[in-house]
Amino acid sequence: MSETFSIACHETKTRVWIGQGWGEMTSFYTGEPETMERLRRFFNAHKGKLLVFVCNDEDDIVHAYDEFAQ
């Protein structure tokens, strides 16, 4: 099974899913309008905040973050 990856905001404790792959992110879903719209909203909502790239399946810290739902 492939791993999934997100961009997370430390300040708001939210994350947005952006892709998947085997050991590294090899599929970034740029061709899916819904995914790109959620990413655009996430970036707009988190301007000026610390964002980090996380592997949802390996990084224990990811469990402290809620899925971005705006």
Steps between C-alpha positions, in 0.01 A plus 500: 500500500633844416557773759301822498639851552361828631596859558433593863476827693659493848302800624148386408569124528341428163628314194403454138568181302703560185628169363638151542785272405738227613748643752480842334217696346490404134137595423394860560141536388532820298251376241213474747317835530348415840842421650652818354211711633543356851875570480436858384256557791749345744782729382276808514379413852856444625693792349799591716479184711756219530405217262670161493492205262415174683460133418164402649613140545835565671489828689343448843430873521245479217245347740489832687374678188140511377419473131445845348127523430441846352 
